[in-house]
Amino acid sequence: MTETIAGVSIPDSKLAQEATELVRAAASPLLFDHSRRVYLFGALRGSGLGLTFDAELLYVGAMFHDLGLTERYRRTDQRFEIDGADEARRFLVGHGITGDAADRVWTAIALHTTPEIPLHLPAEIALVTRGVELDVLGLGYDAISEDQRTAVTDAHPRPDFKNRILAAFTEGIEQRPSTTFGNVKSDVLEHFVPGFHHTDFVDVIKNSPWPE
């Protein structure tokens, strides 16, 4: 039987079920619940904006978007968003989904911390970002109703979420600080990792090897 939360149906295909189990096995309950809320909030925003989107692709994008913060999937040589995007593509290809569909999911995850640009791209890309922004930053909070927010958070609670998600961000990226250059996550390390100072874009230009 299809699960419905706040009027949004959770995809129940074999692919979606396997995506759910993969994330449940790899991620903490904090990240699992957050990822489900990202799907639900993204779908609600999409419906409110009159967008047509592939619910299954949006679900995979939302569920995999923070896999790069988990011990199982995080690397130290690239941005955490790319960790999750790469794993989502491998997962989709393994289920026979390639080409544009896989590209949309990869891009949705890779750009979910890049402000504004995703909102001008295909719906699945835009809605992963809108779901993340609503859950983490509160952007679009009033674009959905109080009843919808309550239904989502009753199903996937967010106790002390602000502090706990910041801790999860810190743990997931503190071993690869250089990957936060030009990324909102540099702010996290600046707050929570003693001695860390973000790379300054102006300094990079002034100290480049060009002689002039």
Protein Blocks (a to p, Z undefined) as FASTA:
>chain_A
ZZdeehiacdfbfklmmmmmmmmmmpcfklmmmmmmmmmmmmmmmmmnopacdfklmmmm
mmmmmmmmpmklpcfkbcfklmmmmmmmmmmmmnopahjllmmmmmmmmmmmgghklmmm
cfklmmmmmmmmmmmnopoklmpcfklmmmmmmmmccehklmmmmmmmmmmmmmmmmlmg
oiaklmmmmmmmghiacddfklmmmmmmbfZZ
